Each structure stands twice: as C-alpha cells, then as structure tokens.
C-alpha cells in the first residue's frame, strides 16, 4: 500500500475507500492532493480486490475546491501555465469518469467548486443532510470551467444556469432534486447507506458493470443507426460471454452467481 500524505486508502470487503485527508483546510485541493488522488484511483482500478471505489473526506467537509495557497500560486501564472495547471484536475476527473468500476461518493460535508466536480463524476453520490454545495467561481471573477462538462452531464443546462451564475450555496435536498446526489441521509446514517450501496453493487457482475458504465458514456452521443448496431452487438457479445452465461445459468438454477461471495 502506498504511503500518501494527503489522502488515506484502504481496501476491504471488495471496496477501495479513498479519503481526502486535509481536514484542517476542508480537504481543499493542492497539487500534491490531486497527484496522490490520481495515483490512488489508478491503483484501485488495477486492484482485483477492489470492485467498487468509495470517495469521501475526513473532518467536517468533503472537499472545498482549490486551497488558498494554490490560488495564490496561480496569480502570477501566464495563460499557458494556467492551462497546464488546470489540466491536472481535468485529467483526474476524466480518469474517474472513465473508471470501469462503480464510484460511490460519500459526501460527508461541504462540496464546493472542484468538490462538486468530484461529486459529479461519482456514479452514485450519497450525501449527509448537513452537506452544502456551491459554484462560487463567479464571485472570484472566474468560472467553473474545468468541472463544467461533468456537472452539466449530471444536472443539465437548466439547473446550471441558475447555480453557475448566482454562485449561491444550496443544500443536500436541492442537490438531490437536481440529480447531483442520489440519496440524502442523516449524518449518523451515512456509513450504513454507503455500505448498503456497496453491498448491492457487489452482487452485480464486474464485467457487466464496466460495460454498463461504457454504455452510459457512449450511447447518448451516437447516431440512431450506430446506437442500434452497437447495442445489438454488445448484448450478443455479453450473452455469449462466460460472465453472461454464468449469470443467466445461476438465475435459472436459482443460485447465486460465482461473483457473489
């Protein structure tokens, strides 16, 4: 296990749990955290013992976006330096969104700016009822550019028009209404809700989960004829695959498939 400075990682019960560990600054991003988080996600994607990834934060906050020190450092950057710097977060979010394993967000507290981006790339996000969210970039003279593709895919343009432009904070209930999070629970029930979701995901076939995630990413942007060919070919391929055969036989024989321990 890699010894990280800004995050904590553990693997047990089929899940890799990655925890942002800068509670003194509300788990805000800096270069080190972004690089360590990217490395941890890559390791978890390759780890056969981790079939689900859980992302959360230590302390009262989930993630407060960029930290003040990082923001100060970019004040003197050129346009090209800013572009290179911003790519670090975009590369992380691309990696997470394309991860073949399910990502579950345990949103334990405030998620602001980049923290909302992290929430948006989770397949399933479960939030504490005390969590707050917001896109405050316009208050600083900038915009939520880096996280916008992931957030817009999650909540749509209509909701973003108000939230991106006003920069207003909103609560977990509103986050649930707009589709940013899947479920809202009292803080004391957060772990139980996350564990139940992980357990449910572990009853699904690993290969099928990866293909389902790919389906979600690719089909909406396909022309109708391409979508027809892709989906017909994919279901035929998976029905004939060892995993598909095992799953269908287990169902017909009224037993659990081999991937369910």
Secondary structure as UniProt FT lines:
FT   STRAND          7..12
FT   TURN            13..14
FT   STRAND          15..20
FT   HELIX           23..25
FT   TURN            26..27
FT   HELIX           31..46
FT   TURN            48..49
FT   STRAND          52..57
FT   TURN            59..60
FT   STRAND          61..63
FT   HELIX           68..73
FT   TURN            74..76
FT   HELIX           79..97
FT   STRAND          102..107
FT   STRAND          110..112
FT   HELIX           114..121
FT   STRAND          124..128
FT   TURN            129..130
FT   STRAND          132..134
FT   HELIX           137..140
FT   HELIX           145..166
FT   STRAND          169..171
FT   HELIX           172..177
FT   TURN            178..179
FT   STRAND          183..185
FT   HELIX           187..189
FT   HELIX           190..201
FT   TURN            202..203
FT   HELIX           206..218
FT   HELIX           219..221
FT   HELIX           224..240
FT   HELIX           242..252
FT   TURN            253..254
FT   TURN            258..259
//
